[in-house]
């Protein structure tokens, strides 16, 4: 399948706009709460969040399977808010694949073309193209029951793409796959997206999946957009404790902030941390929550990292190519350190419980969040 005309030069233009969209279900349950969003031509966008955050409802409104109570949806500048699914150049790949069990692979893939009245020769040609694209050229005459889960997923993807939709919607596409196959299919689906060039919008609750596959991620919470950005932006510069907690593992440590002009230092236990991205609203004497990714902390006193601190080793957890070290930095405050074992530790080797070790961390890798927000996230067992 070829890229759409103008792909490349037009890739970053907006293809879809959601303007103040709201959806409320029976009983007054607000599923989507006044969200606005521009989606770019050709990007792989993921809506990420726990069950009930509004991501699937948003996806279904884009596809025309639900209609907003207020707001508008514009596709290529045309208002499709009230248009039924068949009038939108959009297709959806469902999490259960929804293949016809009595039809062959070729018949499943070509079903939409057949219904649309496409000539048989053209249908057969495009089905062969699709089978090559999903790397199942010898499977045309098999039934879905004769395929693996991964093969069924590829067939469902090919069927969804046969009528050249402008946007492909993917509802938890990896949920039926085991962990090993899921990892392989994440990469394969991203490669297929890059080859065909159309816009993919995916819903998932799996943060690793979203990080691997996406150009941009929307983190959703209680029907609202919490943050939008590239995987690296969201991971390294989360806008809230919720986003920091949802994406990856993080240290969330209560601190007291000391501010002198533009210089901001956070104190936790016996350690002090200079903060490079504190923001102007951080006040002297405030109690806040400090965020640091465990892998941003290095074992050893690297003066170039800016912050050097010590702690007593509580526990060491070995995971093959890395170790997690839990450090007590005083007053019962625990900081996790993730250390890759391909990094030299010197003659001393790995520390053991009871040892005192020195660590360093760069000021620009640390953020401060409102303590009430962090406490709310912790109270529900994290963002997930």
FENQUI-V753174 format. One record per run of one state. SS is the DSSP state (a for helix, b for strand, c for the rest). FROM is the first residue (numbers start at 1). TO is the last residue. If there is no record, write none. Layout:
ss from to
SS FROM TO
SS FROM TO
//
This chain:
ss from to
c 1 13
b 14 25
c 26 28
b 29 40
c 41 43
b 44 48
c 49 54
a 55 63
c 64 69
b 70 75
c 76 77
b 78 79
c 80 84
a 85 87
c 88 89
b 90 93
c 94 103
b 104 104
a 105 115
c 116 119
a 120 133
c 134 142
b 143 143
a 144 146
c 147 148
a 149 161
c 162 166
b 167 171
c 172 178
a 179 196
c 197 198
b 199 204
c 205 206
a 207 213
c 214 215
b 216 221
c 222 223
b 224 229
c 230 230
a 231 236
c 237 240
a 241 246
c 247 250
b 251 260
c 261 262
b 263 268
c 269 270
b 271 275
c 276 286
b 287 292
c 293 293
a 294 296
c 297 297
b 298 299
c 300 302
a 303 305
c 306 306
b 307 318
c 319 321
b 322 328
c 329 333
b 334 340
c 341 355
b 356 361
c 362 362
a 363 365
c 366 366
b 367 370
a 371 379
c 380 384
//
